[in-house]
Amino acid sequence: QHEKRYLNLLENIEKGRVFRRESVAKWKCRNCGYIHEGIEALEECPACAHPKTYFELLGENY
């Protein structure tokens, strides 16, 4: 299962889907915990002003 998770992550990186999904997903700011629902992560967290790279998908949908 660990290998499968990292293969999925690699595929998302190669296809430019790290911060974008085809359907609505929940994105969480790792700095402040702000939750955003949308197809892609915000460019900047509206709560703490950290950049897009601080957002991660909630759950195990890497």
C-alpha positions in Angstrom: 0.0 0.0 0.0 2.9 2.4 0.7 4.3 1.8 -2.8 0.9 2.4 -4.3 0.5 5.7 -2.5 3.9 7.0 -3.8 3.2 5.8 -7.3 0.0 7.8 -7.3 1.9 10.8 -6.0 4.5 10.4 -8.7 1.8 10.2 -11.4 0.1 13.4 -10.0 3.4 15.2 -10.1 4.1 14.2 -13.7 0.6 15.2 -14.9 0.5 18.5 -13.0 -2.2 17.4 -10.6 -0.5 18.0 -7.3 -2.6 21.2 -6.6 -5.4 20.5 -9.0 -8.1 17.8 -9.3 -10.8 17.0 -11.9 -13.6 17.2 -9.2 -14.1 19.3 -6.1 -11.8 18.3 -3.2 -11.0 19.6 0.3 -7.7 21.4 0.6 -6.1 22.1 4.1 -3.5 24.7 4.8 -0.7 22.9 6.8 0.2 26.2 8.5 -3.2 27.3 10.0 -5.7 24.5 9.2 -7.9 26.6 6.9 -10.1 24.3 4.8 -10.9 25.2 1.1 -13.3 23.3 -1.1 -12.5 23.5 -4.8 -11.0 22.0 -7.9 -7.6 23.4 -7.0 -5.7 24.8 -4.1 -5.8 28.6 -3.6 -2.7 30.6 -4.6 -2.5 32.0 -1.1 -4.3 31.0 2.2 -6.8 33.7 3.0 -6.3 33.1 6.7 -2.5 33.2 7.1 -1.2 34.3 3.7 1.0 31.2 3.2 1.5 30.1 -0.5 -0.2 27.3 -2.4 2.5 24.9 -1.5 1.2 24.8 2.1 -2.1 23.2 1.0 -2.6 19.5 1.0 -5.6 17.3 0.2 -7.6 16.0 3.1 -7.8 12.2 3.2 -5.6 9.8 1.3 -6.1 11.1 -2.2 -2.5 12.0 -3.1 
